[in-house]
Amino acid sequence: MVAVTKANFKKVSLLVWNLSTNDGAIRASLLAEALTRLNYEVEILGFLFGDSLYSALSDRFPVRHVKGYSYPKLFGSMQQLLSQISGDVIYAIKPQPASFGVALLKKLMSRCPVILDIDDWELSWHGGDEFRYPWGVKQLYRDVVKPTGALRRSDHPLYLQWMEKLVQQADAVTLHTSFLQNRFGGTFVPNGKDVSLFDPQKYNTPVLKARYGLTHYRTLMFPGAPRPYKGLEDVLAALQILDEPDLRLVIVGGSPYDDYDQQLMQQWGERIIQLPRQPAHLMPEMVAAADVVVVPQRDTDATRAQFPLKLTDGMAMAKPVLASRVGDIPAILGDTGYLVEPGEPEQIAAQIRQIFANPAAAAQQGIRARNRCIEQCSIEAMAASLATVMASLAARR
């Protein structure tokens, strides 16, 4: 247990702008778990813009939600949510109006300190620093007055741009990559992994391969949501270069955002095994069924800002991890993984060949990766970083 000076802080309220998707829900669950290790009471609150809570949201903590709407109706939901926040510290996930904006309003009302967690540079998806809203009377009319106007959405990039200018209003900022830290300042808090849950000693790989129909294949698993910038096409091109009939890319769940996974299946279907989306508690055994975990990110502003959770999935489960040299991935893996340049199928093919030609060495790399994950990317490591943040807040009281 990590000791921390708590002053009069007993409870932390984590605010997630959209509890219907994995747009902050998993990061909130991890932070809640780490804060619990520090003996804080936690609650998770947010808006429900979809029909149900995100399936992988932890059920270990109280979750309160109100219905999310487009503006201006969202302002009424914000009032409801404000009345339900009961923490001594407010921890906003992402610089979104519906999380950080609500947190700042609560701070004005109650003087509660606010921590902002930034786990993505979301403006990068809209052009980053080059984004400019096309101001004009007709444009504003379309975006504000019309029922489907773009500015009625709380996550419009214009609002993200405004929220970034308010980051300094937070009493503390936490982030998980050097890219984000260089941009916003703040304290590094890794994406912690529960290494007692992701423990290879608890799982029998041959049995699990049989359960999921993988027995006759050598598998490269991608346990996340496929997106074009995640480099899966580079892995598939590498498999085509190798042209070995038992090699397969295993995709777990598919994309909840669009039909990109179906596009992959149409082009590369003979080299892909797609497994159904699994509840969070089954993810460790899914990863245990893999031979190799792949994290082949392309090099973009968005990927440089990310800390891929699937990276530590593979590390914690002592799997050989094949990843690209993008953002903090080399620093997270150290010398315990197999690294390639982004967008280089030939290099991926060479590393796949090396892994399967030297299984004992690959297994040893996996063991070293797990040890590194325990040391640097466990929930305990996450809690140690948060202890510093909380102690700093307490010292200012």
Helices and strands as residue ranges (DSSP letters): E 11-16, H 25-37, E 41-48, E 63-67, H 74-84, E 89-93, I 97-101, H 102-110, E 114-118, G 122-126, G 128-130, H 137-140, I 141-145, G 150-152, H 157-164, G 167-169, E 172-175, H 178-184, E 187-188, G 200-202, H 205-211, E 218-222, G 228-230, H 232-242, E 247-252, H 260-268, G 269-271, E 272-275, G 280-282, H 283-288, E 292-295, H 301-304, H 309-316, E 321-324, H 329-333, E 338-340, H 345-357, H 359-376, H 379-395
